[in-house]
Amino acid sequence: MLLRERIEALAARPEGQFSAEDRSLFDEFKTALNRGEIRAAVRDSDGTWRANSWVKQGILLGFRMGQLTDMSASPHLRFFDKDSYPARPTTIADNVRIVPGGSSIRDGAYVAPGVVCMPPMFINVGAFVDEGTMIDSHALVGSCAQIGKRVHLSAAAQIGGVLEPIGAVPVVIEDDVLVGGGCGVYEGTIVHERAVLAAGTILTGSTPVYDLARDTIYQRTADAPLEIPAGAVVVPGSRSVRGERGVAWGLSLYAPVIVKYRDEKTEQAVQLEDYLR
């Protein structure tokens, strides 16, 4: 029986105790996540991203079967978490730079060779981080988030996670995207390849994005997530609040704005030096 079928059958079982065989199946599943052999979301041939619901079921299953355990590093540095999700085991053979200083990668996350992790940062279960990406200090890669190749998640960038609902597509950051300092990308937003998010840009499912270059507005619909076009340069902006009180009080609302698309000047500004890796 395929791994998918076995996980779905186990997830459908009513609440109760799990056997050693069940834990062995979950460990097999988690190993596949760690190796990048299975992913919480995949890109179809037409470029559409879709959730792998059974993978997210398997991740949630780990929380169900896990027991709270003492994972303390010392009597003065205490940690308590589900025994099904310890820190991910890593070795030098993984070819991932984890710079000393308090970073953590949860078991069940794929981190490709050539990734650089600057302290302190955190990668949650189900995440997929592809080759050559840099995760800077105080950055978060949330549960099931999909991060492409050569992405730069700058200091304090927050990539939101999503486990439920099962069918929801997680946040996706495609290849060669620059996510500036203090940015937040949440609620299944998809940022397509080579886009640039200026420092402080916040993208959510309820936030319209105004494209000055193409004279259009992007926003989430009932059937599709918010998507940022390939090569877009997005900056924080604002729009005035209509209505008597809004005008009288001079109020404005936050509004991300696409001011242009990536050009030679942008390339020079965001070029990443390979020697940093």
N, C-alpha and C positions, 0 to 999 in steps of 0.2 A: 504494500500500500504506500502511496506517495506521502511525503512529509505533510503536505497540505491536508490531505484527507485525514491523517492521524491527528493533526492538531485540531481540525474542525470537530472531529468526533469527541476529543477530550474536552474541548471548550463547551460543547453542548451538554456535557454531563452535569447533572444537578450538583449543587454545593455539597461538599463532603470531603473526606480525607483522600489524599493522593498517595499512590503506592510508589515504591522505589522505581518501578518500571515507568510510571508517569513522569517522575522527575528526570529519568534518563531521556525520555522523549523530549522534554522541555530543554534539557541541556544540548541535545542534538539540534533543536530549533535555534537556540541561542548561539551555538557555534556557527550555524549558517548565517545568522545576522552579523556576527563578528567578522566573518570572511567576505561579506558583501555578496553572498550567493543568493540571498533573498532580500527584498527591500519593501518598506512600507508603502512606497509609491513607485510607479514606473511610467516611463514616457512611451506612448505608442508611436507607431511609424509616422502618423500624421502630426506628431508634435504635441498631442494632448496628454496631459498628466492625469493619471487615475490612481485611486487608492487600491492597495492590495489588502482587502478587508481581512483575509484570513491571517495575514502577517500581524496586523494590529490585534486580532483576536488572540493570537499566540502571545503577544507582549502582555496583554491584559491578563491572560491565563497565568503568567509568571507572578503577577501581584496576588492573584487568588491563592496559588499554592505556596507562596512564600511565607516563612515564619519570621517574626521579628527576632533579630539576633544582635548580639554585641559585636560590633566591628571596630572597636576602639583601637586607636594606634598606641595609646598609652593610658595609664590611669588618669592623666590630666588632659587628654585629648580624646573625648568620648564620641562615638558614633553608634547609632542604632538604626538598622534598616532591614528590609526583607532579605532573607538569605539567598533568595533566587536572583537578586541583583546586586552583587558586590561590585567593587571597582573592577573594571575590565583588566584582565591580565595582559601585560605588554612586555615585550623583550626588545633588545636592540635589533633583532632580526626583522622587526616590523618596519624599521626605517622611518619611524615617526619621531620628530623632535618634540619632547615634552620638557620644556625648560623648567628647572626647579622653582618651586614657589607656590604650591597649593592648588594646582589644577587637578581635575578629576574627569575620568571617562567612565561612564557606567557600562557594565557588561551588557552585551546585546547591541552595541553600536559599532558600525564599520568606520574605521579611520584608515585611509589609504596611505601607502608609502609616499613620503615627501611632504606630508602635512606637518605644519609647525604649530605648536600649542604654547602660547605665551601665558605666564601665570598672572593672576589666577583665572582660569576659564573652566567651563563645564560643558560636556557633551552628554546628552541624555539618551536613554534606551531607544532603540529603533532608528536613531539618526544615521545618515549616510553622508560621510565627508570624503570627497574625491581628491585625487592626487594634486599636490602642489598648492593646496589651500592654506592660508594663514589665519589662525584664530587668535586674535589679539587679546590683551589683558581685559579681564572683566566681561568677556563676551560669553554669550549663552547660545548653544545649539540645542533647541528644544526637542522633545520626544518626537521621533519619526520625521524630523525635518530633513530635507534632501538638499545637500550642498554640492555644487558642481566642482569642476577642475579650476585651479588657479583663482579661486575666489579669495578676496581679502575681507574678512570680517574685522573691522577696525575696533579700537578700544570701546568697551561698553555697549557694543552692538548686541541687540536681543533678537534672536530668531525664535519665534514662538513655536510651541509644540502642540500636538493634537493627537490624542488617542481615541477620544469619543467625540461625536458618533463614529462608529466603525468605518462607515463609507466616506467620511470626510477626507478630502485631499489635504495633506499637511503643507506647510510652507515649503516652497521650492525656490532655491536660488541657483540659477543655471551657471554655466561656465563663464569665467572671466568677468564676473560681476564684482564691483567695488561697493561695499557697504560701509559708509562713513561712520565716524565715531558717534556714539549715542543714538544710532538709528534703531528703530523697532519695526519688525515685519511680522505680522500676526494673522491669525484666522484664515489660513490656507491661501494667502496671497502668493502669486507666482511672479517672480522677477526673472524675465528672460535674459538670455546671454548678452554680455558686454554692457549691460545697464550700469549706471552710476547713481548711487543714492548719496546725496550730499549729507554732511554731518547734521544730525538732528531730524532727519526725515522719518516720519512715522506712517506706516501703511497698515490699514486694517480693513476688514470686510465692509465697514460702514463709511469709509472715507473715500469720496470721489477724488479722482486725480485729473487735473486740468492740463491738457496738452496744448500749449501755445503754438508749438511748431506745426501741429497737424489740425488745429482747430477742432478738437474733439474732447470728450470727457469719458474717462474709464471708471467703471464701478462694478461691484459684484452684483450678480443677478441671482434669481432663484435657481438657475441651472449651471452657473459658472462662477468661479472665484474672480476676484480682482486680479488683473494681469497687467504687468508693466512691460511695454514693448521692448524688443531687443534694441540695445544701444541708446535707450533713453537716458537723459540726464535729469534727475529729479531733485528738486530743492524744496525746502519748507517755504510755504507761502501763507496767505490769508485771503479771506473774502468777507465783504461786509455783510452784516446781519440786516435783513430787510425787516420792515415793520416799524411802527412808531417808536417803540422802546429801543429797538436796536439802533435806529438812527439817532435818537435823542441821546443815548448813552455812548454812542460812538463805538459799538461793539463789532468785533470781527471774529470769524471762526478759522481754525487751522485748515489749510488746504495745500496739499502737495501739488507742485507745479512742474511739468516737464518744460524746461526752458529751451532745450535743443536736443539734438542727437549727436552721439559721439563723433568727434572729428579729430583732426591732427593735434589741435591744441589740447583737447581732452586727453588724448593718448599720452602726451608728454606729461600732463599733470598727474595721471594715475598710474604711470608705468611702475611696475614692481621690479625690484632688482633681484635677480636670481641668486646672487651671492648671500642674500639674507636667509636663504633656505639652506 
